[in-house]
Amino acid sequence: MKQLFTLAVCLLSFAVFSQNEKIDKLTVQLAYLNADSTKVKLSLALIDELYAHKDYSMALLYANETSKLSEDLNYTKGQAESCYYKALIFTERNDYYNALDCYNKSRNFYLKIRDTLGIARVSNSIGLIEIRRGNYTLGLQNSLSAIDIFEEKYLQDELSSAYNNLAEAYHKTNQIDKSIEFNFKALEVRQLINDSNGIIQSTKNIAELYSFLKEHRKSIEYYEKALELLDSKTDQDLRGEILPKLGSEYLRFNEYDKALHYLSEGLKYNRENQNNQGLLRTLNAFGNLSLKQKKIKLAESQLNEAYTIANNIDNKTELLKNYKLHIELDSTLGYFQRAFYWQNRFYKLRDSLNKADEPVFPKNIEHLNLIEDQSENKLLDKPKQLTFGYSPYPLYVAIVIIILLVLLLIFSYLKTKSHYAELKQQKIELAEEKVKTEAILEHTHHLEEVNQVKDKLFSIVSHDLKDSISSIKAFLDLLNEDSITKEEFFELIPELSENANNASSLLYNLLNWSKSQMQNLEPKPELFNIQEVFQIKMALVEQKIEDKQIILIDESQRDFIYADKSMVEIVIQNLITNAVKFSKKGDVITISNQDVNGRSLISIEDTGVGIPKENINKLFAAHKNFTTTGTQNEKGTGLGLTIAKDLVELNNGKIWVESTVNVGSKFFIELPKAESRA
């Protein structure tokens, strides 16, 4: 009965799944064999043919039947082989859990019969899976150990796979020289066994690695070899990938004619085949070529199209290249604010990519002893946590200055704390002695309130300092990346100087203010032009306004305020920053001031998201720390408006807000003033 069932299965497979004469012949022969080791061997031969022809479903069916038969016969070799084929099929289906389970069982069977070659084949396959999963150390250990046996027995097919596995692992662990070495070994073996697809892949890999090492002439040599090997009908994606890369290599030597030839061919080829990945590479490279040839309008069109494609297919590597080329494009056009915009996006994306896993391995990987009995999980243990390399950015002088000033402010804060503690102790002593006076109580209460203001102020001052140097950093980054020429830099010096002066002014004011408040937070009123404060503070948010595409209208007029200038500057900066934070693309921010009954009424209005009525009362409430995120998820401390209220009231002023959701907000400050005596 069992034989009849087997015959029926075989006939069905013959009718439905027949693929070639050899498979048909094996299927028929298998149906008439008795259940012994000969049938197991013939079944394994059939499984091998089905696997080679990618008929994984039928191969798995026969592998399961063969495994059961081998178990019934207590035929260990058959159990090992059938488990191995099942693992191979699970690997092709990316079912690594079942694949590793079957490899593990297969290895144990091979260990029982001390089949060195079988153990090596399993080890090499495990190495491939672990490399795919990112467990590179374990993958290298398994593949290197398998290679020792493959080389000894000179098994070419197995060596091709093992060499390629190692080349991939060394590449992903940034051991480029070792990766090139094993790619050449894989290429040599693949040429011997006439593996055309493998030859193309190894040749392309070598070209890419030489490009990474900046050996561009060698890279060109191997890209051209790979191109010659391609079949125009079956290797379309590879041709679309190689053509723009080859054009880019020639572009490095300013060989524009050859670069143009390959890029034009790549552009046409990728458009015809709707290969977005290849088209993106080609457009980026073409944009670079157009920039070098001063074809600015053409470069702009090519880079904009590439930018759209890169976002659509989420190719971050090419998007990073596109950002860098846009920096060069806008710098050439003199659009330096737009260049800053691309520069900021470039650094943000580059930092994100640098945080991706880049494992580094010890140079000498210990080979596994494949013959000794090993615990079931030894080959599958996860590697120890790997270390990551990091190259910090150059430190700018401005940042060092900021750190020093922050330290001074912290010193001021600590000293004030100490002074407050002493006064508090005096209060306790006076209470115990019942000699306290109303004046001392009032003074102590005032110091307590003042100290709360300082606590809140120091919690946000570092954020304000960071904003104050953003423009300076953008200039320095642009220069550091060689994105502007020497002549362009000299043209930028006045703007750079103005930004530096703005930052310096803010820092100088904060430092002087902190020094003056060592003993108390009493305002030091003076006569100053409020319009100058507006202009300084608007300059500090210029980059953010550009990034969010906000319209800033300055309706301020020359008018003199009688107040502590440093305190007022902190309040104005906070309100302008908030207006930018809660404005969307295309919104309008208006800054104005006017004389109302002998006092100055300052207004900072935006057409942003607005504030719900239930939240308005929370804005100026002490100890609430109420905060919301901005339109681009900007974060805040929740203390800014509380600080503003305290500082305004210390200067005999008032602050309030009028707001409507989805219409906008308008903040008012009323301060004493005096007529100009100039």
DOFINU-373432 format. One record per residue (C-alpha): residue number from 0; residue in one letter; x, y, z. Coordinates in steps of 0.2 Angstrom, whole numbers. Last residue first. Layout:
<sites>
[NUM,A,[X,Y,Z]];
...
</sites>
This chain:
<sites>
[677,A,[99,562,107]];
[676,R,[88,566,122]];
[675,S,[75,552,117]];
[674,E,[59,553,127]];
[673,A,[57,541,141]];
[672,K,[49,524,143]];
[671,P,[40,513,155]];
[670,L,[36,495,149]];
[669,E,[20,487,142]];
[668,I,[23,470,134]];
[667,F,[10,462,122]];
[666,F,[9,445,114]];
[665,K,[-2,441,99]];
[664,S,[-6,424,95]];
[663,G,[-13,415,79]];
[662,V,[-28,410,69]];
[661,N,[-28,391,71]];
[660,V,[-33,393,89]];
[659,T,[-36,411,94]];
[658,S,[-24,421,105]];
[657,E,[-22,437,115]];
[656,V,[-7,438,127]];
[655,W,[-1,447,142]];
[654,I,[14,456,149]];
[653,K,[15,471,161]];
[652,G,[29,482,166]];
[651,N,[37,489,182]];
[650,N,[55,482,177]];
[649,L,[53,468,190]];
[648,E,[36,464,182]];
[647,V,[44,462,165]];
[646,L,[58,450,172]];
[645,D,[45,439,181]];
[644,K,[33,438,166]];
[643,A,[47,433,154]];
[642,I,[54,420,166]];
[641,T,[36,412,167]];
[640,L,[35,414,148]];
[639,G,[51,404,146]];
[638,L,[49,391,159]];
[637,G,[41,377,149]];
[636,T,[58,370,145]];
[635,G,[55,369,126]];
[634,K,[55,356,112]];
[633,E,[53,358,93]];
[632,N,[42,345,86]];
[631,Q,[42,354,69]];
[630,T,[26,364,72]];
[629,G,[32,367,90]];
[628,T,[30,355,105]];
[627,T,[20,361,120]];
[626,T,[25,367,137]];
[625,F,[18,371,155]];
[624,N,[32,372,168]];
[623,K,[18,375,181]];
[622,H,[30,382,195]];
[621,A,[24,400,191]];
[620,A,[9,402,180]];
[619,F,[13,413,164]];
[618,L,[7,401,151]];
[617,K,[-6,392,162]];
[616,N,[-19,405,160]];
[615,I,[-18,403,141]];
[614,N,[-20,385,141]];
[613,E,[-39,383,143]];
[612,K,[-42,396,130]];
[611,P,[-33,386,117]];
[610,I,[-17,394,110]];
[609,G,[-14,398,92]];
[608,V,[-7,388,78]];
[607,G,[3,402,69]];
[606,T,[-2,419,62]];
[605,D,[10,427,73]];
[604,E,[11,444,83]];
[603,I,[24,452,94]];
[602,S,[18,468,101]];
[601,I,[27,481,112]];
[600,L,[18,495,120]];
[599,S,[29,509,127]];
[598,R,[23,520,140]];
[597,G,[18,538,139]];
[596,N,[-1,535,137]];
[595,V,[2,522,123]];
[594,D,[18,525,112]];
[593,Q,[20,511,99]];
[592,N,[30,495,95]];
[591,S,[30,482,82]];
[590,I,[35,464,77]];
[589,T,[25,454,64]];
[588,I,[27,436,61]];
[587,V,[18,428,46]];
[586,D,[14,410,42]];
[585,G,[20,403,25]];
[584,K,[26,386,33]];
[583,K,[20,385,50]];
[582,S,[22,395,66]];
[581,F,[23,389,83]];
[580,K,[42,389,85]];
[579,V,[44,405,76]];
[578,A,[33,414,88]];
[577,N,[41,406,102]];
[576,T,[58,412,97]];
[575,I,[52,429,95]];
[574,L,[44,429,113]];
[573,N,[60,422,121]];
[572,Q,[71,434,112]];
[571,I,[61,449,117]];
[570,V,[60,443,136]];
[569,I,[79,440,136]];
[568,E,[83,457,128]];
[567,V,[71,465,141]];
[566,M,[82,458,155]];
[565,S,[98,463,148]];
[564,K,[91,481,145]];
[563,D,[86,484,162]];
[562,A,[72,497,160]];
[561,Y,[69,514,153]];
[560,I,[64,511,135]];
[559,F,[68,523,120]];
[558,D,[59,522,103]];
[557,R,[64,520,85]];
[556,Q,[51,511,76]];
[555,S,[46,493,74]];
[554,E,[36,487,59]];
[553,D,[47,472,55]];
[552,I,[38,459,45]];
[551,L,[45,441,46]];
[550,I,[38,428,33]];
[549,I,[40,410,38]];
[548,Q,[49,398,26]];
[547,K,[52,385,40]];
[546,D,[71,384,36]];
[545,E,[72,402,32]];
[544,I,[64,408,48]];
[543,K,[75,396,58]];
[542,Q,[90,403,50]];
[541,E,[85,421,53]];
[540,V,[82,417,72]];
[539,L,[97,427,79]];
[538,A,[95,441,66]];
[537,M,[77,445,73]];
[536,K,[85,446,91]];
[535,I,[98,460,85]];
[534,Q,[85,470,75]];
[533,F,[72,470,90]];
[532,V,[85,475,102]];
[531,E,[90,490,91]];
[530,Q,[72,495,89]];
[529,I,[70,496,109]];
[528,N,[83,510,109]];
[527,F,[90,511,127]];
[526,L,[89,522,143]];
[525,E,[95,512,158]];
[524,P,[87,502,172]];
[523,K,[98,491,183]];
[522,P,[85,478,189]];
[521,E,[88,470,206]];
[520,L,[92,452,205]];
[519,N,[103,451,220]];
[518,Q,[121,448,226]];
[517,M,[129,441,211]];
[516,Q,[116,450,200]];
[515,S,[128,462,191]];
[514,K,[139,447,186]];
[513,S,[125,438,178]];
[512,W,[119,454,169]];
[511,N,[137,457,162]];
[510,L,[138,438,157]];
[509,L,[121,438,148]];
[508,N,[125,455,140]];
[507,Y,[142,449,133]];
[506,L,[134,432,127]];
[505,L,[121,441,118]];
[504,S,[133,454,110]];
[503,S,[145,441,105]];
[502,A,[131,431,96]];
[501,N,[126,447,87]];
[500,N,[144,451,83]];
[499,A,[147,434,76]];
[498,N,[132,435,65]];
[497,E,[138,452,59]];
[496,S,[156,446,56]];
[495,L,[149,431,46]];
[494,E,[138,443,35]];
[493,P,[154,454,32]];
[492,I,[165,439,29]];
[491,L,[153,431,16]];
[490,E,[161,439,1]];
[489,F,[178,433,7]];
[488,F,[170,415,8]];
[487,E,[164,416,-10]];
[486,E,[182,421,-16]];
[485,K,[189,406,-6]];
[484,T,[177,395,-14]];
[483,I,[162,387,-6]];
[482,S,[157,369,-2]];
[481,D,[174,365,5]];
[480,E,[166,355,19]];
[479,N,[174,366,32]];
[478,L,[168,382,24]];
[477,L,[150,376,25]];
[476,D,[152,370,42]];
[475,L,[160,387,48]];
[474,F,[146,397,40]];
[473,A,[132,385,48]];
[472,K,[141,386,65]];
[471,I,[141,405,65]];
[470,S,[122,405,61]];
[469,S,[118,393,75]];
[468,I,[128,403,88]];
[467,S,[114,412,97]];
[466,D,[103,397,97]];
[465,K,[115,387,108]];
[464,L,[116,401,120]];
[463,D,[97,402,121]];
[462,H,[96,384,126]];
[461,S,[110,386,139]];
[460,V,[100,400,147]];
[459,I,[84,389,149]];
[458,S,[87,381,166]];
[457,F,[97,396,172]];
[456,L,[82,407,171]];
[455,K,[71,396,180]];
[454,D,[82,395,195]];
[453,K,[86,414,194]];
[452,V,[67,418,194]];
[451,Q,[65,407,210]];
[450,N,[80,416,218]];
[449,V,[71,432,215]];
[448,E,[56,426,224]];
[447,E,[66,420,238]];
[446,L,[75,436,239]];
[445,H,[59,446,239]];
[444,H,[53,436,254]];
[443,T,[70,439,263]];
[442,H,[68,458,260]];
[441,E,[50,458,266]];
[440,L,[55,448,282]];
[439,I,[69,460,285]];
[438,A,[59,475,283]];
[437,E,[45,468,294]];
[436,T,[57,465,308]];
[435,K,[63,449,316]];
[434,V,[68,450,335]];
[433,K,[59,435,341]];
[432,E,[75,426,345]];
[431,E,[70,410,336]];
[430,A,[62,420,322]];
[429,L,[79,430,320]];
[428,E,[89,414,320]];
[427,I,[77,406,306]];
[426,K,[78,422,296]];
[425,Q,[97,422,297]];
[424,Q,[97,404,291]];
[423,K,[87,410,276]];
[422,L,[99,424,272]];
[421,E,[114,412,272]];
[420,A,[105,400,261]];
[419,Y,[101,414,249]];
[418,H,[119,419,248]];
[417,S,[124,401,244]];
[416,K,[111,400,231]];
[415,T,[118,416,223]];
[414,K,[135,410,223]];
[413,L,[129,394,215]];
[412,Y,[120,404,201]];
[411,S,[135,415,198]];
[410,F,[146,400,196]];
[409,I,[134,393,184]];
[408,L,[134,409,174]];
[407,L,[153,408,174]];
[406,L,[153,390,168]];
[405,V,[141,395,154]];
[404,L,[153,408,149]];
[403,L,[167,396,148]];
[402,I,[156,383,138]];
[401,I,[151,397,126]];
[400,I,[169,402,123]];
[399,V,[174,384,118]];
[398,I,[159,383,106]];
[397,A,[165,399,98]];
[396,V,[182,392,95]];
[395,Y,[175,377,86]];
[394,L,[178,359,90]];
[393,P,[181,348,75]];
[392,Y,[167,335,74]];
[391,P,[170,318,83]];
[390,S,[175,302,74]];
[389,Y,[166,287,81]];
[388,G,[170,269,80]];
[387,F,[158,256,87]];
[386,T,[161,242,98]];
[385,L,[154,225,97]];
[384,Q,[143,216,109]];
[383,K,[149,198,111]];
[382,P,[143,186,98]];
[381,K,[127,177,99]];
[380,D,[128,158,101]];
[379,L,[124,148,86]];
[378,L,[140,138,84]];
[377,K,[140,133,103]];
[376,N,[121,130,103]];
[375,E,[121,111,102]];
[374,S,[136,108,113]];
[373,Q,[152,103,103]];
[372,D,[160,86,99]];
[371,E,[176,89,91]];
[370,I,[177,88,72]];
[369,L,[173,106,68]];
[368,N,[186,114,78]];
[367,L,[182,133,76]];
[366,H,[194,145,69]];
[365,E,[198,160,80]];
[364,I,[196,176,70]];
[363,N,[212,187,70]];
[362,K,[209,205,65]];
[361,P,[197,207,79]];
[360,F,[180,214,72]];
[359,V,[172,231,70]];
[358,P,[154,233,69]];
[357,E,[146,247,60]];
[356,D,[128,248,66]];
[355,A,[119,263,60]];
[354,K,[123,279,70]];
[353,N,[134,286,56]];
[352,L,[118,286,45]];
[351,S,[109,297,57]];
[350,D,[124,309,59]];
[349,R,[124,310,40]];
[348,L,[106,313,39]];
[347,K,[107,328,51]];
[346,Y,[123,334,43]];
[345,F,[116,335,26]];
[344,R,[99,343,31]];
[343,N,[109,357,40]];
[342,Q,[120,359,24]];
[341,W,[104,359,13]];
[340,Y,[97,374,23]];
[339,F,[113,383,24]];
[338,A,[115,382,5]];
[337,R,[97,389,4]];
[336,Q,[103,404,15]];
[335,F,[119,405,4]];
[334,Y,[109,407,-13]];
[333,G,[124,414,-22]];
[332,L,[121,403,-37]];
[331,T,[137,393,-35]];
[330,S,[133,391,-16]];
[329,D,[116,385,-21]];
[328,L,[123,372,-33]];
[327,E,[137,366,-21]];
[326,I,[125,364,-6]];
[325,H,[113,355,-18]];
[324,L,[127,343,-23]];
[323,K,[129,339,-4]];
[322,Y,[111,336,-2]];
[321,N,[110,325,-17]];
[320,K,[125,314,-10]];
[319,L,[115,312,6]];
[318,L,[99,307,-4]];
[317,E,[110,294,-13]];
[316,T,[114,285,4]];
[315,K,[97,288,11]];
[314,N,[87,279,-3]];
[313,D,[70,281,3]];
[312,I,[61,276,-14]];
[311,N,[50,292,-14]];
[310,N,[63,303,-6]];
[309,A,[77,298,-17]];
[308,I,[66,300,-32]];
[307,T,[61,318,-28]];
[306,Y,[79,323,-24]];
[305,A,[85,315,-41]];
[304,E,[72,326,-50]];
[303,N,[79,342,-41]];
[302,L,[97,337,-44]];
[301,Q,[94,335,-63]];
[300,S,[84,351,-65]];
[299,E,[97,361,-55]];
[298,A,[111,354,-64]];
[297,L,[103,359,-81]];
[296,K,[101,377,-74]];
[295,I,[119,377,-68]];
[294,K,[128,371,-83]];
[293,K,[145,376,-76]];
[292,Q,[154,360,-83]];
[291,K,[158,354,-66]];
[290,L,[140,358,-60]];
[289,S,[133,348,-75]];
[288,L,[144,333,-71]];
[287,N,[138,333,-53]];
[286,G,[120,334,-59]];
[285,F,[124,319,-70]];
[284,A,[131,309,-56]];
[283,N,[115,313,-45]];
[282,L,[104,309,-60]];
[281,T,[113,293,-64]];
[280,R,[112,286,-46]];
[279,L,[93,291,-45]];
[278,L,[90,283,-62]];
[277,G,[98,267,-56]];
[276,Q,[88,266,-41]];
[275,N,[72,271,-51]];
[274,N,[74,257,-64]];
[273,Q,[59,261,-75]];
[272,N,[67,250,-89]];
[271,E,[67,264,-102]];
[270,R,[72,277,-90]];
[269,N,[86,267,-83]];
[268,Y,[93,264,-100]];
[267,K,[92,282,-106]];
[266,L,[100,288,-90]];
[265,G,[114,275,-90]];
[264,E,[118,278,-108]];
[263,S,[119,297,-105]];
[262,L,[129,293,-89]];
[261,Y,[141,282,-99]];
[260,H,[145,294,-113]];
[259,L,[145,309,-102]];
[258,A,[158,302,-91]];
[257,K,[168,297,-106]];
[256,D,[167,315,-113]];
[255,Y,[170,323,-96]];
[254,E,[186,315,-91]];
[253,N,[188,326,-76]];
[252,F,[197,312,-67]];
[251,R,[183,310,-54]];
[250,L,[171,311,-68]];
[249,Y,[178,295,-75]];
[248,E,[173,286,-59]];
[247,S,[155,294,-59]];
[246,G,[152,287,-77]];
[245,L,[157,270,-71]];
[244,K,[145,271,-56]];
[243,P,[131,278,-68]];
[242,L,[133,263,-80]];
[241,I,[135,250,-66]];
[240,E,[118,251,-58]];
[239,G,[108,251,-74]];
[238,R,[118,237,-81]];
[237,L,[115,227,-65]];
[236,D,[96,230,-66]];
[235,Q,[96,224,-84]];
[234,D,[106,208,-82]];
[233,T,[94,196,-91]];
[232,K,[92,204,-108]];
[231,S,[108,214,-111]];
[230,D,[119,200,-104]];
[229,L,[133,207,-94]];
[228,L,[151,202,-96]];
[227,E,[157,218,-104]];
[226,L,[150,228,-91]];
[225,A,[159,218,-77]];
[224,K,[175,221,-86]];
[223,E,[172,240,-88]];
[222,Y,[168,241,-69]];
[221,Y,[184,231,-66]];
[220,E,[195,243,-75]];
[219,I,[186,259,-69]];
[218,S,[189,253,-51]];
[217,K,[207,250,-54]];
[216,R,[208,268,-61]];
[215,H,[198,274,-46]];
[214,E,[209,268,-32]];
[213,K,[200,279,-19]];
[212,L,[199,264,-7]];
[211,F,[180,265,-9]];
[210,S,[182,265,-28]];
[209,Y,[193,249,-26]];
[208,L,[179,241,-16]];
[207,E,[166,245,-29]];
[206,A,[176,238,-43]];
[205,I,[180,222,-33]];
[204,N,[161,220,-30]];
[203,K,[157,222,-48]];
[202,T,[170,208,-53]];
[201,S,[163,197,-39]];
[200,Q,[145,199,-45]];
[199,I,[150,196,-64]];
[198,I,[160,181,-60]];
[197,G,[146,174,-49]];
[196,N,[133,176,-63]];
[195,S,[144,167,-76]];
[194,D,[149,153,-65]];
[193,N,[162,144,-76]];
[192,I,[168,132,-63]];
[191,L,[186,139,-65]];
[190,Q,[180,157,-67]];
[189,R,[170,155,-51]];
[188,V,[186,149,-42]];
[187,E,[196,164,-47]];
[186,L,[182,176,-44]];
[185,A,[180,169,-26]];
[184,K,[198,171,-23]];
[183,F,[198,189,-29]];
[182,N,[183,193,-19]];
[181,F,[192,185,-4]];
[180,E,[207,197,-6]];
[179,I,[196,212,-9]];
[178,S,[186,209,7]];
[177,K,[203,207,17]];
[176,D,[208,224,10]];
[175,I,[192,232,14]];
[174,Q,[191,227,33]];
[173,N,[176,239,35]];
[172,T,[165,226,45]];
[171,K,[152,225,31]];
[170,H,[166,222,18]];
[169,Y,[174,208,29]];
[168,A,[157,199,30]];
[167,E,[154,201,11]];
[166,A,[171,194,6]];
[165,L,[169,180,19]];
[164,N,[153,174,12]];
[163,N,[160,176,-6]];
[162,Y,[175,165,-1]];
[161,A,[163,152,7]];
[160,S,[151,151,-8]];
[159,S,[165,149,-21]];
[158,L,[174,137,-10]];
[157,E,[159,126,-9]];
[156,D,[158,125,-28]];
[155,Q,[177,122,-30]];
[154,L,[180,108,-17]];
[153,Y,[199,108,-16]];
[152,K,[199,95,-3]];
[151,E,[211,105,8]];
[150,E,[204,121,2]];
[149,F,[186,115,7]];
[148,I,[192,109,24]];
[147,D,[201,125,29]];
[146,I,[187,135,21]];
[145,A,[174,128,33]];
[144,S,[183,135,48]];
[143,L,[184,152,39]];
[142,S,[165,151,36]];
[141,N,[160,147,53]];
[140,Q,[171,160,62]];
[139,L,[167,173,50]];
[138,G,[148,171,52]];
[137,L,[150,171,71]];
[136,T,[160,187,70]];
[135,Y,[148,194,58]];
[134,N,[131,192,67]];
[133,G,[122,204,56]];
[132,R,[108,192,51]];
[131,R,[115,190,33]];
[130,I,[132,186,40]];
[129,E,[124,173,52]];
[128,I,[115,165,38]];
[127,L,[131,163,27]];
[126,G,[141,157,42]];
[125,I,[128,144,45]];
[124,S,[130,138,27]];
[123,N,[149,137,29]];
[122,S,[147,127,45]];
[121,V,[135,115,37]];
[120,R,[146,112,22]];
[119,A,[161,110,34]];
[118,I,[152,97,45]];
[117,G,[147,87,29]];
[116,L,[166,87,23]];
[115,T,[172,81,40]];
[114,D,[160,67,42]];
[113,R,[164,61,59]];
[112,I,[149,48,59]];
[111,K,[141,56,75]];
[110,L,[147,73,70]];
[109,Y,[138,72,54]];
[108,F,[122,69,63]];
[107,N,[125,83,75]];
[106,R,[128,95,61]];
[105,S,[112,90,52]];
[104,K,[102,93,68]];
[103,N,[110,111,70]];
[102,Y,[108,114,52]];
[101,C,[89,110,54]];
[100,D,[87,121,69]];
[99,L,[97,135,60]];
[98,A,[85,134,45]];
[97,N,[70,133,55]];
[96,Y,[74,150,64]];
[95,Y,[81,157,48]];
[94,D,[65,156,38]];
[93,N,[72,167,24]];
[92,R,[63,156,11]];
[91,E,[80,152,3]];
[90,T,[87,148,20]];
[89,F,[72,136,24]];
[88,I,[77,127,8]];
[87,L,[95,125,13]];
[86,A,[90,119,30]];
[85,K,[78,106,23]];
[84,Y,[93,100,12]];
[83,Y,[104,99,27]];
[82,C,[91,89,37]];
[81,S,[90,77,22]];
[80,E,[109,75,22]];
[79,A,[111,72,40]];
[78,Q,[97,60,41]];
[77,G,[103,50,26]];
[76,K,[121,49,34]];
[75,T,[113,43,50]];
[74,Y,[104,28,43]];
[73,N,[94,21,57]];
[72,L,[82,13,44]];
[71,D,[67,21,52]];
[70,E,[76,38,54]];
[69,S,[82,37,36]];
[68,L,[64,34,30]];
[67,K,[58,49,40]];
[66,S,[71,60,34]];
[65,T,[68,55,16]];
[64,E,[50,59,17]];
[63,N,[54,76,24]];
[62,A,[67,79,10]];
[61,Y,[54,73,-3]];
[60,L,[41,86,2]];
[59,L,[55,99,4]];
[58,A,[61,97,-13]];
[57,M,[43,97,-20]];
[56,S,[40,114,-12]];
[55,Y,[58,121,-16]];
[54,D,[57,118,-35]];
[53,K,[72,130,-37]];
[52,H,[79,120,-52]];
[51,A,[95,116,-41]];
[50,Y,[84,111,-26]];
[49,L,[74,99,-37]];
[48,E,[90,91,-43]];
[47,D,[97,90,-26]];
[46,I,[81,82,-20]];
[45,L,[82,69,-33]];
[44,A,[99,64,-28]];
[43,L,[94,63,-10]];
[42,S,[79,52,-16]];
[41,L,[92,41,-24]];
[40,K,[103,40,-9]];
[39,V,[88,36,2]];
[38,K,[82,22,-10]];
[37,T,[99,14,-9]];
[36,S,[98,15,10]];
[35,D,[82,4,10]];
[34,A,[64,6,7]];
[33,N,[62,-5,-9]];
[32,L,[64,4,-25]];
[31,Y,[50,5,-38]];
[30,A,[44,23,-36]];
[29,L,[62,30,-35]];
[28,Q,[66,25,-52]];
[27,V,[51,35,-59]];
[26,T,[56,51,-50]];
[25,L,[74,49,-54]];
[24,K,[70,48,-73]];
[23,D,[58,63,-73]];
[22,I,[71,73,-63]];
[21,K,[85,68,-76]];
[20,E,[74,72,-91]];
[19,N,[69,89,-86]];
[18,Q,[56,99,-77]];
[17,S,[41,88,-73]];
[16,F,[31,96,-59]];
[15,V,[13,92,-64]];
[14,A,[14,75,-73]];
[13,F,[30,68,-66]];
[12,S,[25,75,-48]];
[11,L,[8,66,-50]];
[10,L,[17,50,-55]];
[9,C,[29,51,-41]];
[8,V,[15,54,-28]];
[7,A,[5,39,-35]];
[6,L,[20,28,-35]];
[5,T,[23,33,-17]];
[4,F,[5,28,-12]];
[3,L,[7,12,-21]];
[2,Q,[23,8,-12]];
[1,K,[14,12,5]];
[0,M,[0,0,0]];
</sites>
